[in-house]
Amino acid sequence: MLPHDFKDFWDETHQMDPKTGKISENKRTFIVKPEDGCQGKGIYLTNKADEIKPSDHIVIQKYMHKPHLIEGFKYDLRVYVFVNGINPLRVYVYKDGLARFATE
């Protein structure tokens, strides 16, 4: 989540050549989402991490190039959980969830 995690994002997307000391960008594809969006509005893909500004209020995820598919379609599962304690770990999983399947 940017801007809070910008340093982690920058470290993940850049590397320094030990011989020359030059920094280069790793060409990965990312999904960029507005932090307050819904229903897929404002989402886009990019492989240009340098175009992301440290002040942007967005969520960035690594794009999976070979996701698991069901009959050739992408899907996602929504599982609702409540973490009630860390030590000992106590997690409650709500019985009802949501499975969404792409149609094209």
Backbone hydrogen bonds in HBPLUS format (Angstrom, degrees):
<---DONOR---> <-ACCEPTOR-->    atom                        ^
c    i                          cat <-CA-CA->   ^        H-A-AA   ^      H-
h    n   atom  resd res      DA  || num        DHA   H-A  angle D-A-AA Bond
n    s   type  num  typ     dist DA aas  dist angle  dist       angle   num
A0005-ASP N   A0001-MET O   2.84 MM   4  5.58 162.5  1.87 151.8 156.2     1
A0002-LEU N   A0058-ILE O   2.79 MM  56  5.28 167.5  1.81 164.0 167.2     2
A0006-PHE N   A0003-PRO O   3.19 MM   3  5.34 163.6  2.22 121.7 119.7     3
A0009-PHE N   A0005-ASP O   3.02 MM   4  6.32 159.3  2.06 156.0 162.6     4
A0010-TRP N   A0006-PHE O   2.79 MM   4  6.03 163.3  1.82 158.0 162.3     5
A0011-ASP N   A0007-LYS O   2.89 MM   4  6.09 165.4  1.91 152.2 156.1     6
A0012-GLU N   A0008-ASP O   2.96 MM   4  6.10 148.6  2.06 142.1 150.8     7
A0013-THR N   A0009-PHE O   3.05 MM   4  6.23 138.9  2.22 144.6 155.2     8
A0013-THR N   A0010-TRP O   3.16 MM   3  5.21 128.9  2.44  96.3 109.4     9
A0014-HIS N   A0010-TRP O   3.08 MM   4  6.05 117.8  2.48 148.7 161.6    10
A0026-ASN N   A0013-THR O   2.74 MM  13  5.20 167.8  1.75 140.4 144.8    11
A0015-GLN N   A0024-SER O   2.92 MM   9  5.58 158.1  1.97 157.9 165.2    12
A0024-SER N   A0015-GLN O   2.85 MM   9  5.58 164.1  1.88 163.8 165.5    13
A0017-ASP N   A0022-LYS O   2.83 MM   5  5.48 167.7  1.84 161.6 162.9    14
A0021-GLY N   A0017-ASP O   2.66 MM   4  5.13 149.4  1.75 152.4 160.4    15
A0063-TYR N   A0029-THR O   2.99 MM  34  5.50 165.1  2.01 145.7 141.0    16
A0030-PHE N   A0046-THR O   2.75 MM  16  5.40 159.7  1.79 156.9 163.4    17
A0046-THR N   A0030-PHE O   2.98 MM  16  5.40 151.2  2.06 147.7 155.8    18
A0031-ILE N   A0061-GLN O   2.78 MM  30  5.15 162.3  1.82 152.5 158.6    19
A0061-GLN N   A0031-ILE O   2.96 MM  30  5.15 157.3  2.01 146.1 153.2    20
A0032-VAL N   A0044-TYR O   2.82 MM  12  5.41 170.0  1.83 170.6 173.7    21
A0044-TYR N   A0032-VAL O   3.05 MM  12  5.41 155.2  2.12 146.4 154.3    22
A0033-LYS N   A0059-VAL O   2.85 MM  26  5.11 163.4  1.88 156.8 161.3    23
A0059-VAL N   A0033-LYS O   2.79 MM  26  5.11 162.7  1.81 153.5 159.1    24
A0037-GLY N   A0034-PRO O   3.30 MM   3  5.21 164.8  2.32 112.7 110.6    25
A0035-GLU N   A0057-HIS O   3.40 MM  22  5.94 163.7  2.43 133.3 128.7    26
A0041-LYS N   A0038-CYS O   3.22 MM   3  5.98 172.1  2.23 123.2 125.5    27
A0051-GLU N   A0048-LYS O   3.04 MM   3  5.71 161.5  2.08 117.9 123.7    28
A0052-ILE N   A0049-ALA O   3.10 MM   3  5.52 162.5  2.13 113.6 119.1    29
A0056-ASP N   A0053-LYS O   3.08 MM   3  5.43 165.7  2.10 115.2 119.8    30
A0070-ILE N   A0073-PHE O   2.97 MM   3  5.30 163.9  2.00 149.1 149.6    31
A0073-PHE N   A0070-ILE O   3.04 MM   3  5.30 161.6  2.07 110.9 116.8    32
A0102-ALA N   A0074-LYS O   2.92 MM  28  5.51 175.1  1.92 159.6 158.0    33
A0076-ASP N   A0100-ARG O   2.92 MM  24  5.38 151.7  2.00 148.6 156.4    34
A0100-ARG N   A0076-ASP O   2.89 MM  24  5.38 171.5  1.90 163.0 166.0    35
A0078-ARG N   A0098-LEU O   2.66 MM  20  4.88 164.0  1.69 152.8 156.5    36
A0098-LEU N   A0078-ARG O   2.94 MM  20  4.88 150.3  2.03 139.6 145.1    37
A0094-TYR N   A0080-TYR O   2.91 MM  14  5.51 170.4  1.92 162.8 165.9    38
A0082-PHE N   A0092-TYR O   2.79 MM  10  5.10 150.6  1.88 147.2 155.6    39
A0092-TYR N   A0082-PHE O   2.84 MM  10  5.10 165.1  1.86 147.8 152.8    40
A0084-ASN N   A0090-ARG O   2.77 MM   6  5.31 152.6  1.84 155.0 162.8    41
A0090-ARG N   A0085-GLY O   2.96 MM   5  4.95 157.2  2.02 132.1 129.6    42
